[in-house]
Amino acid sequence: MARMKSKVVVLTLAIASSPAGAQAEGDLLGADDIAEAIVAMTGPVWTGPRIPAPMEVMRPSDASITIRSATALLAVHGGPGVAPETMGRVMAALEYASSQLETMNWPSPVPDADLGGGPELDLYLTPTRLPSAAHSDGMVWWTYLDRATAFAVIDPETPNQSIEACVTAAYAEALLLSMDPAEARAWRRATAAWLTWVLTGRFGCEDAVWEQQAQPQRSWVRGGAGVGAGGALLLAYLSARHDDDDSRFVRNAWELSSQRTWEGEGLRAEPDLWAAVETSVERSGDRLLDNIEELAVLRWFVGRGKTESSLIASIDSDAQVPALRHLKRLPTRASTSIALSPFGSAYVILEGSAWTPGESLRAWMRGEYGVRWSFVAVQLDENGTELRRLATPHTGPTPTAYLPIELDSRARQLLFVVTNLSNRLPDADEPDVNQRSFELIVDRTGN
């Protein structure tokens, strides 16, 4: 330490005595140069990933009427032709979303310096080329953590039955954009869709969760349906598993991923929300990959059979995942026609007509190299209800797994669930090249 101090002193004296330092206009003693030199030698340097700050977007300019909330810092701006009744309904939905999220201890959006005519969070119900979502006015300088001001836009042609959900999703996105402008848009959309489901019973303004279910090979966030909104089902599961009916888990993950950038270009992007979620899960004594595997199995039961999961029972029965293959003979082999993205799954059904009572089966899963795999077999009764479940340990460098299966006499179908567990934690800001395929082999024991 003494040696470092002596070097700083020598450097300081050298700078102070240099002609360039002494001639600096308004800084005859070279104090600025001294300070910069000391900071360069002793200050920490961020070497992690960075992302650009959110793009600044011009606000709609054709609002002809504005109403402001009497109970909260909220404003709704309507364009020509927007009915007063619609404006009132939008404001009621906005006030409800704001008050409920405040009750859940989510922060309020950062004040926008009266860019909408006042300090309120502004929602624009005007014809515009901007998509229905949250948009940024730019970063603010006076907060300790990275923050941005934001506004929300929804389509004035939004159907009446969708107004509450669309307003809630847009407000939640604006809150999240303000709260952590470095986080990926896909995570904002997933979280906003989940919050909308918590408050209104609907997963956001779109049918992204249904699309996500229809294509279970997709990733949960980046690459997820609805530009990430399909990941709301993952957040709903994590909240149901780790919360005590207070929805703290997701909020705490967002708070954990918030950054402070004080130097350099762009915003600090690490830890991101995936890292925060993994850390939060591990702090509970659980493992994220076990959660991914459990959800992969549970989502099969949406609209099928009885389940003890209140989450799965609450989802519309139309949001079913399809079976990749239906197998009806033994021995049999099934190869995938599509690759699974990281944390994506595939489902293969073996019909009970393929075996006789009392038989034992064996199954092999062979995946492509480069990722870990989850392999689960679930025995189903005549109503599609789970009887027994057997899973292999997650694969390592050799992507093969084997399951010996003792069939229950009540089993009428055998469900195989295969999930790509990737070789690393996903990053919602970067493309993932870990899509992989697999093949499944099932035979009778002893053959």
PAFI-370292 format. One record per residue (C-alpha): chain; x, z, y. Coordinates in steps of 0.05 Angstrom, whole numbers, plus 5000, padded with zeros to 4 digits. Last residue first. Layout:
{c A px X pz Z py Y} .
...
This chain:
{c A px 4287 pz 4480 py 3851} .
{c A px 4295 pz 4555 py 3840} .
{c A px 4256 pz 4577 py 3902} .
{c A px 4208 pz 4523 py 3924} .
{c A px 4231 pz 4478 py 3980} .
{c A px 4231 pz 4472 py 4056} .
{c A px 4281 pz 4432 py 4099} .
{c A px 4279 pz 4432 py 4175} .
{c A px 4318 pz 4387 py 4222} .
{c A px 4344 pz 4400 py 4291} .
{c A px 4352 pz 4368 py 4360} .
{c A px 4390 pz 4390 py 4422} .
{c A px 4385 pz 4392 py 4498} .
{c A px 4445 pz 4430 py 4525} .
{c A px 4461 pz 4385 py 4584} .
{c A px 4428 pz 4429 py 4637} .
{c A px 4421 pz 4403 py 4708} .
{c A px 4440 pz 4455 py 4760} .
{c A px 4402 pz 4500 py 4809} .
{c A px 4358 pz 4534 py 4757} .
{c A px 4419 pz 4558 py 4720} .
{c A px 4408 pz 4573 py 4646} .
{c A px 4446 pz 4630 py 4612} .
{c A px 4496 pz 4602 py 4563} .
{c A px 4501 pz 4570 py 4495} .
{c A px 4428 pz 4548 py 4492} .
{c A px 4375 pz 4589 py 4455} .
{c A px 4340 pz 4527 py 4428} .
{c A px 4279 pz 4552 py 4392} .
{c A px 4251 pz 4537 py 4322} .
{c A px 4183 pz 4565 py 4301} .
{c A px 4161 pz 4552 py 4229} .
{c A px 4088 pz 4567 py 4213} .
{c A px 4066 pz 4575 py 4141} .
{c A px 3992 pz 4564 py 4127} .
{c A px 3940 pz 4594 py 4080} .
{c A px 3972 pz 4661 py 4067} .
{c A px 3926 pz 4713 py 4034} .
{c A px 3970 pz 4720 py 3972} .
{c A px 4029 pz 4735 py 4017} .
{c A px 4088 pz 4688 py 4004} .
{c A px 4157 pz 4715 py 3993} .
{c A px 4201 pz 4671 py 4038} .
{c A px 4277 pz 4664 py 4034} .
{c A px 4301 pz 4641 py 4103} .
{c A px 4365 pz 4603 py 4118} .
{c A px 4398 pz 4586 py 4185} .
{c A px 4448 pz 4533 py 4207} .
{c A px 4481 pz 4522 py 4275} .
{c A px 4553 pz 4542 py 4257} .
{c A px 4582 pz 4570 py 4322} .
{c A px 4531 pz 4626 py 4322} .
{c A px 4459 pz 4627 py 4298} .
{c A px 4409 pz 4678 py 4320} .
{c A px 4395 pz 4726 py 4262} .
{c A px 4341 pz 4699 py 4216} .
{c A px 4268 pz 4714 py 4227} .
{c A px 4211 pz 4735 py 4181} .
{c A px 4139 pz 4747 py 4202} .
{c A px 4079 pz 4769 py 4161} .
{c A px 4004 pz 4764 py 4166} .
{c A px 3992 pz 4729 py 4232} .
{c A px 3921 pz 4706 py 4244} .
{c A px 3904 pz 4632 py 4236} .
{c A px 3834 pz 4648 py 4209} .
{c A px 3853 pz 4629 py 4137} .
{c A px 3914 pz 4673 py 4140} .
{c A px 3980 pz 4656 py 4174} .
{c A px 4051 pz 4669 py 4149} .
{c A px 4104 pz 4665 py 4205} .
{c A px 4174 pz 4636 py 4195} .
{c A px 4225 pz 4644 py 4251} .
{c A px 4290 pz 4607 py 4267} .
{c A px 4327 pz 4619 py 4333} .
{c A px 4385 pz 4574 py 4350} .
{c A px 4450 pz 4579 py 4389} .
{c A px 4478 pz 4517 py 4423} .
{c A px 4536 pz 4468 py 4417} .
{c A px 4522 pz 4437 py 4349} .
{c A px 4458 pz 4404 py 4328} .
{c A px 4410 pz 4447 py 4288} .
{c A px 4400 pz 4454 py 4213} .
{c A px 4342 pz 4499 py 4193} .
{c A px 4335 pz 4516 py 4120} .
{c A px 4274 pz 4543 py 4084} .
{c A px 4262 pz 4577 py 4017} .
{c A px 4197 pz 4588 py 3982} .
{c A px 4168 pz 4638 py 3932} .
{c A px 4107 pz 4622 py 3891} .
{c A px 4054 pz 4673 py 3873} .
{c A px 3995 pz 4629 py 3891} .
{c A px 4011 pz 4554 py 3888} .
{c A px 4045 pz 4515 py 3943} .
{c A px 4034 pz 4452 py 3984} .
{c A px 3959 pz 4464 py 3993} .
{c A px 3978 pz 4522 py 4038} .
{c A px 3997 pz 4474 py 4094} .
{c A px 4067 pz 4476 py 4123} .
{c A px 4063 pz 4476 py 4199} .
{c A px 4122 pz 4459 py 4245} .
{c A px 4128 pz 4485 py 4316} .
{c A px 4182 pz 4467 py 4367} .
{c A px 4212 pz 4510 py 4422} .
{c A px 4246 pz 4505 py 4491} .
{c A px 4294 pz 4560 py 4513} .
{c A px 4346 pz 4507 py 4531} .
{c A px 4315 pz 4438 py 4523} .
{c A px 4292 pz 4417 py 4454} .
{c A px 4305 pz 4345 py 4434} .
{c A px 4248 pz 4299 py 4412} .
{c A px 4233 pz 4264 py 4346} .
{c A px 4252 pz 4325 py 4307} .
{c A px 4267 pz 4319 py 4232} .
{c A px 4223 pz 4348 py 4178} .
{c A px 4243 pz 4352 py 4105} .
{c A px 4199 pz 4368 py 4046} .
{c A px 4202 pz 4396 py 3976} .
{c A px 4144 pz 4408 py 3973} .
{c A px 4082 pz 4375 py 4002} .
{c A px 4033 pz 4379 py 4060} .
{c A px 4075 pz 4385 py 4123} .
{c A px 4042 pz 4382 py 4192} .
{c A px 4094 pz 4364 py 4245} .
{c A px 4108 pz 4378 py 4319} .
{c A px 4050 pz 4427 py 4321} .
{c A px 4018 pz 4428 py 4390} .
{c A px 4020 pz 4487 py 4439} .
{c A px 3951 pz 4508 py 4461} .
{c A px 3927 pz 4516 py 4533} .
{c A px 3853 pz 4501 py 4518} .
{c A px 3843 pz 4574 py 4497} .
{c A px 3850 pz 4596 py 4569} .
{c A px 3900 pz 4653 py 4573} .
{c A px 3874 pz 4725 py 4569} .
{c A px 3885 pz 4733 py 4494} .
{c A px 3959 pz 4715 py 4502} .
{c A px 3968 pz 4768 py 4555} .
{c A px 3928 pz 4821 py 4517} .
{c A px 3976 pz 4812 py 4458} .
{c A px 3945 pz 4841 py 4395} .
{c A px 3928 pz 4771 py 4371} .
{c A px 3871 pz 4740 py 4333} .
{c A px 3871 pz 4668 py 4312} .
{c A px 3888 pz 4607 py 4355} .
{c A px 3870 pz 4594 py 4429} .
{c A px 3939 pz 4618 py 4451} .
{c A px 3970 pz 4640 py 4385} .
{c A px 4029 pz 4592 py 4389} .
{c A px 4051 pz 4626 py 4454} .
{c A px 4067 pz 4689 py 4414} .
{c A px 4122 pz 4657 py 4372} .
{c A px 4163 pz 4628 py 4430} .
{c A px 4148 pz 4692 py 4469} .
{c A px 4182 pz 4733 py 4415} .
{c A px 4243 pz 4687 py 4413} .
{c A px 4252 pz 4688 py 4489} .
{c A px 4246 pz 4764 py 4490} .
{c A px 4298 pz 4769 py 4434} .
{c A px 4343 pz 4724 py 4476} .
{c A px 4335 pz 4770 py 4536} .
{c A px 4357 pz 4831 py 4497} .
{c A px 4326 pz 4901 py 4503} .
{c A px 4354 pz 4969 py 4522} .
{c A px 4315 pz 4971 py 4588} .
{c A px 4380 pz 4957 py 4625} .
{c A px 4387 pz 4894 py 4583} .
{c A px 4322 pz 4866 py 4609} .
{c A px 4341 pz 4880 py 4681} .
{c A px 4409 pz 4847 py 4672} .
{c A px 4378 pz 4786 py 4640} .
{c A px 4326 pz 4780 py 4695} .
{c A px 4379 pz 4787 py 4749} .
{c A px 4423 pz 4734 py 4716} .
{c A px 4364 pz 4686 py 4711} .
{c A px 4346 pz 4703 py 4784} .
{c A px 4413 pz 4682 py 4811} .
{c A px 4473 pz 4727 py 4817} .
{c A px 4504 pz 4687 py 4847} .
{c A px 4482 pz 4633 py 4896} .
{c A px 4519 pz 4652 py 4959} .
{c A px 4493 pz 4608 py 5015} .
{c A px 4525 pz 4546 py 5045} .
{c A px 4592 pz 4540 py 5081} .
{c A px 4640 pz 4598 py 5092} .
{c A px 4629 pz 4669 py 5113} .
{c A px 4576 pz 4724 py 5119} .
{c A px 4531 pz 4708 py 5060} .
{c A px 4489 pz 4768 py 5037} .
{c A px 4452 pz 4759 py 4972} .
{c A px 4385 pz 4775 py 4939} .
{c A px 4387 pz 4772 py 4863} .
{c A px 4372 pz 4846 py 4852} .
{c A px 4312 pz 4843 py 4898} .
{c A px 4283 pz 4785 py 4860} .
{c A px 4294 pz 4821 py 4794} .
{c A px 4260 pz 4883 py 4822} .
{c A px 4199 pz 4843 py 4841} .
{c A px 4195 pz 4813 py 4771} .
{c A px 4199 pz 4881 py 4737} .
{c A px 4155 pz 4920 py 4785} .
{c A px 4088 pz 4892 py 4763} .
{c A px 4054 pz 4960 py 4762} .
{c A px 4019 pz 4962 py 4695} .
{c A px 4076 pz 4999 py 4662} .
{c A px 4123 pz 4939 py 4664} .
{c A px 4173 pz 4913 py 4613} .
{c A px 4133 pz 4873 py 4561} .
{c A px 4074 pz 4852 py 4605} .
{c A px 4121 pz 4834 py 4662} .
{c A px 4166 pz 4794 py 4616} .
{c A px 4106 pz 4757 py 4587} .
{c A px 4076 pz 4741 py 4656} .
{c A px 4145 pz 4718 py 4679} .
{c A px 4151 pz 4670 py 4619} .
{c A px 4080 pz 4644 py 4632} .
{c A px 4097 pz 4632 py 4705} .
{c A px 4153 pz 4585 py 4681} .
{c A px 4101 pz 4528 py 4684} .
{c A px 4110 pz 4531 py 4760} .
{c A px 4180 pz 4501 py 4752} .
{c A px 4170 pz 4434 py 4786} .
{c A px 4099 pz 4432 py 4758} .
{c A px 4122 pz 4435 py 4686} .
{c A px 4190 pz 4466 py 4672} .
{c A px 4254 pz 4425 py 4679} .
{c A px 4286 pz 4483 py 4716} .
{c A px 4242 pz 4542 py 4698} .
{c A px 4219 pz 4551 py 4626} .
{c A px 4255 pz 4493 py 4593} .
{c A px 4213 pz 4440 py 4560} .
{c A px 4203 pz 4433 py 4484} .
{c A px 4136 pz 4468 py 4491} .
{c A px 4103 pz 4406 py 4520} .
{c A px 4028 pz 4420 py 4518} .
{c A px 4042 pz 4493 py 4534} .
{c A px 4081 pz 4473 py 4597} .
{c A px 4024 pz 4426 py 4616} .
{c A px 3975 pz 4483 py 4610} .
{c A px 4021 pz 4528 py 4650} .
{c A px 4027 pz 4474 py 4704} .
{c A px 3952 pz 4466 py 4715} .
{c A px 3959 pz 4469 py 4790} .
{c A px 3945 pz 4516 py 4848} .
{c A px 3977 pz 4577 py 4816} .
{c A px 3965 pz 4606 py 4747} .
{c A px 3893 pz 4630 py 4756} .
{c A px 3867 pz 4701 py 4747} .
{c A px 3864 pz 4712 py 4822} .
{c A px 3915 pz 4766 py 4840} .
{c A px 3959 pz 4769 py 4777} .
{c A px 3951 pz 4695 py 4766} .
{c A px 3972 pz 4681 py 4837} .
{c A px 4032 pz 4725 py 4827} .
{c A px 4051 pz 4684 py 4766} .
{c A px 4044 pz 4618 py 4803} .
{c A px 4085 pz 4645 py 4860} .
{c A px 4139 pz 4668 py 4812} .
{c A px 4144 pz 4601 py 4777} .
{c A px 4143 pz 4563 py 4843} .
{c A px 4196 pz 4607 py 4874} .
{c A px 4239 pz 4601 py 4811} .
{c A px 4233 pz 4524 py 4813} .
{c A px 4253 pz 4526 py 4887} .
{c A px 4320 pz 4556 py 4868} .
{c A px 4341 pz 4621 py 4902} .
{c A px 4386 pz 4619 py 4963} .
{c A px 4328 pz 4627 py 5012} .
{c A px 4314 pz 4697 py 4984} .
{c A px 4259 pz 4737 py 5019} .
{c A px 4236 pz 4682 py 5066} .
{c A px 4229 pz 4632 py 5010} .
{c A px 4195 pz 4685 py 4968} .
{c A px 4144 pz 4703 py 5022} .
{c A px 4130 pz 4629 py 5035} .
{c A px 4120 pz 4617 py 4961} .
{c A px 4072 pz 4675 py 4957} .
{c A px 4032 pz 4648 py 5015} .
{c A px 4027 pz 4579 py 4983} .
{c A px 4007 pz 4608 py 4916} .
{c A px 3953 pz 4653 py 4947} .
{c A px 3925 pz 4596 py 4989} .
{c A px 3922 pz 4550 py 4928} .
{c A px 3889 pz 4604 py 4884} .
{c A px 3837 pz 4623 py 4936} .
{c A px 3822 pz 4551 py 4955} .
{c A px 3814 pz 4524 py 4884} .
{c A px 3738 pz 4528 py 4876} .
{c A px 3729 pz 4498 py 4945} .
{c A px 3768 pz 4436 py 4928} .
{c A px 3832 pz 4425 py 4969} .
{c A px 3820 pz 4367 py 5016} .
{c A px 3853 pz 4404 py 5074} .
{c A px 3918 pz 4403 py 5033} .
{c A px 3957 pz 4467 py 5038} .
{c A px 4017 pz 4483 py 5081} .
{c A px 4057 pz 4547 py 5088} .
{c A px 4108 pz 4571 py 5139} .
{c A px 4178 pz 4600 py 5132} .
{c A px 4231 pz 4640 py 5167} .
{c A px 4295 pz 4651 py 5129} .
{c A px 4333 pz 4711 py 5101} .
{c A px 4402 pz 4724 py 5074} .
{c A px 4413 pz 4800 py 5072} .
{c A px 4432 pz 4842 py 5133} .
{c A px 4381 pz 4808 py 5179} .
{c A px 4395 pz 4786 py 5251} .
{c A px 4419 pz 4714 py 5238} .
{c A px 4356 pz 4679 py 5214} .
{c A px 4359 pz 4617 py 5170} .
{c A px 4316 pz 4556 py 5182} .
{c A px 4244 pz 4535 py 5194} .
{c A px 4232 pz 4533 py 5119} .
{c A px 4173 pz 4504 py 5080} .
{c A px 4123 pz 4534 py 5032} .
{c A px 4078 pz 4491 py 4990} .
{c A px 4024 pz 4438 py 4993} .
{c A px 4067 pz 4376 py 5002} .
{c A px 4086 pz 4353 py 5073} .
{c A px 4059 pz 4285 py 5091} .
{c A px 4008 pz 4318 py 5134} .
{c A px 3932 pz 4325 py 5143} .
{c A px 3922 pz 4397 py 5167} .
{c A px 3908 pz 4465 py 5137} .
{c A px 3971 pz 4497 py 5163} .
{c A px 3987 pz 4569 py 5144} .
{c A px 4027 pz 4610 py 5194} .
{c A px 4058 pz 4678 py 5183} .
{c A px 4044 pz 4713 py 5249} .
{c A px 4092 pz 4726 py 5307} .
{c A px 4053 pz 4681 py 5354} .
{c A px 4045 pz 4609 py 5376} .
{c A px 4067 pz 4579 py 5309} .
{c A px 4141 pz 4583 py 5325} .
{c A px 4129 pz 4653 py 5353} .
{c A px 4198 pz 4679 py 5333} .
{c A px 4185 pz 4668 py 5259} .
{c A px 4176 pz 4739 py 5234} .
{c A px 4207 pz 4749 py 5164} .
{c A px 4156 pz 4745 py 5108} .
{c A px 4128 pz 4813 py 5086} .
{c A px 4162 pz 4850 py 5030} .
{c A px 4131 pz 4859 py 4960} .
{c A px 4112 pz 4931 py 4949} .
{c A px 4052 pz 4917 py 4903} .
{c A px 4006 pz 4942 py 4960} .
{c A px 4040 pz 4891 py 5005} .
{c A px 4025 pz 4838 py 4953} .
{c A px 3952 pz 4858 py 4954} .
{c A px 3947 pz 4859 py 5030} .
{c A px 3979 pz 4790 py 5039} .
{c A px 3939 pz 4757 py 4983} .
{c A px 3873 pz 4786 py 5010} .
{c A px 3889 pz 4766 py 5082} .
{c A px 3906 pz 4695 py 5060} .
{c A px 3843 pz 4688 py 5018} .
{c A px 3800 pz 4712 py 5077} .
{c A px 3837 pz 4665 py 5123} .
{c A px 3825 pz 4606 py 5077} .
{c A px 3751 pz 4623 py 5073} .
{c A px 3745 pz 4628 py 5148} .
{c A px 3780 pz 4561 py 5159} .
{c A px 3734 pz 4529 py 5107} .
{c A px 3673 pz 4555 py 5142} .
{c A px 3700 pz 4529 py 5208} .
{c A px 3702 pz 4459 py 5177} .
{c A px 3767 pz 4420 py 5180} .
{c A px 3752 pz 4355 py 5216} .
{c A px 3814 pz 4354 py 5260} .
{c A px 3869 pz 4400 py 5234} .
{c A px 3865 pz 4474 py 5221} .
{c A px 3917 pz 4526 py 5236} .
{c A px 3910 pz 4593 py 5200} .
{c A px 3947 pz 4654 py 5227} .
{c A px 3971 pz 4718 py 5195} .
{c A px 4002 pz 4781 py 5222} .
{c A px 3950 pz 4827 py 5193} .
{c A px 3883 pz 4861 py 5209} .
{c A px 3850 pz 4819 py 5264} .
{c A px 3875 pz 4754 py 5232} .
{c A px 3887 pz 4695 py 5277} .
{c A px 3847 pz 4632 py 5279} .
{c A px 3875 pz 4566 py 5303} .
{c A px 3840 pz 4500 py 5320} .
{c A px 3864 pz 4430 py 5334} .
{c A px 3926 pz 4429 py 5290} .
{c A px 3962 pz 4362 py 5298} .
{c A px 4034 pz 4385 py 5303} .
{c A px 4053 pz 4400 py 5231} .
{c A px 4118 pz 4440 py 5228} .
{c A px 4185 pz 4406 py 5226} .
{c A px 4225 pz 4424 py 5164} .
{c A px 4293 pz 4457 py 5160} .
{c A px 4326 pz 4444 py 5093} .
{c A px 4339 pz 4508 py 5054} .
{c A px 4411 pz 4531 py 5059} .
{c A px 4459 pz 4491 py 5015} .
{c A px 4483 pz 4523 py 4950} .
{c A px 4544 pz 4564 py 4935} .
{c A px 4579 pz 4583 py 4870} .
{c A px 4628 pz 4641 py 4867} .
{c A px 4697 pz 4646 py 4900} .
{c A px 4679 pz 4693 py 4957} .
{c A px 4741 pz 4718 py 4992} .
{c A px 4751 pz 4791 py 5005} .
{c A px 4785 pz 4810 py 5071} .
{c A px 4856 pz 4837 py 5074} .
{c A px 4901 pz 4778 py 5091} .
{c A px 4851 pz 4732 py 5125} .
{c A px 4820 pz 4791 py 5162} .
{c A px 4888 pz 4813 py 5189} .
{c A px 4905 pz 4743 py 5212} .
{c A px 4837 pz 4733 py 5246} .
{c A px 4844 pz 4799 py 5283} .
{c A px 4914 pz 4782 py 5307} .
{c A px 4894 pz 4713 py 5330} .
{c A px 4835 pz 4743 py 5369} .
{c A px 4880 pz 4796 py 5401} .
{c A px 4930 pz 4745 py 5427} .
{c A px 4950 pz 4791 py 5485} .
{c A px 4931 pz 4741 py 5539} .
{c A px 4862 pz 4728 py 5509} .
{c A px 4821 pz 4696 py 5564} .
{c A px 4857 pz 4630 py 5554} .
{c A px 4906 pz 4634 py 5497} .
{c A px 4975 pz 4632 py 5528} .
{c A px 5002 pz 4694 py 5494} .
{c A px 4982 pz 4671 py 5424} .
{c A px 5013 pz 4603 py 5434} .
{c A px 5077 pz 4634 py 5463} .
{c A px 5086 pz 4679 py 5401} .
{c A px 5099 pz 4753 py 5414} .
{c A px 5030 pz 4777 py 5392} .
{c A px 5031 pz 4733 py 5330} .
{c A px 5099 pz 4760 py 5308} .
{c A px 5079 pz 4831 py 5322} .
{c A px 5016 pz 4825 py 5280} .
{c A px 5053 pz 4791 py 5224} .
{c A px 5104 pz 4848 py 5222} .
{c A px 5048 pz 4900 py 5224} .
{c A px 5010 pz 4865 py 5168} .
{c A px 5073 pz 4861 py 5125} .
{c A px 5087 pz 4935 py 5137} .
{c A px 5016 pz 4953 py 5116} .
{c A px 5024 pz 4914 py 5051} .
{c A px 5089 pz 4950 py 5035} .
{c A px 5058 pz 5018 py 5048} .
{c A px 5000 pz 5000 py 5000} .
